[in-house]
Amino acid sequence: MSVSANFYLAQVESCAKSARDAKLDNERDRYLRSQDAWQALADKEIRVRAARAERDAEKMVQDDPVPLDQ
């Protein structure tokens, strides 16, 4: 099952809000660390999807080349 980058980004926002609302420093730090981790997951998912799309596009070109004389 694949998790979308939108889910990860929603978690980033949730952690950011929780960090802003936190009363204790250690609680705020925990939310900020979580925010960084969720952001890293979102960034990785976005990179993976972009690389997959690029690979798929290249494969389509290789599988069905357009003749140059047309």
Steps between C-alpha positions, in 0.01 A plus 500: 500500500637836402457804719457826315718804551182688590462284813860572599453872440183497711704347782763773455230764547354318799839479671570867425170602658561278802849647540359854491241408763739306726553641847811302588835526322553123483149455357568769237833338413333161457244648259771681307701178466187323382434780253851457356450123469164535324648764267785264411247227417296741286809621316609141432154401374494801266846414364407133453180587313685748277771245422235235426315736265824583322589130465153423368522782245841379381370145473207617289738678262722192476204268443336719235757719325372762260662476154714803422378529137137572594 
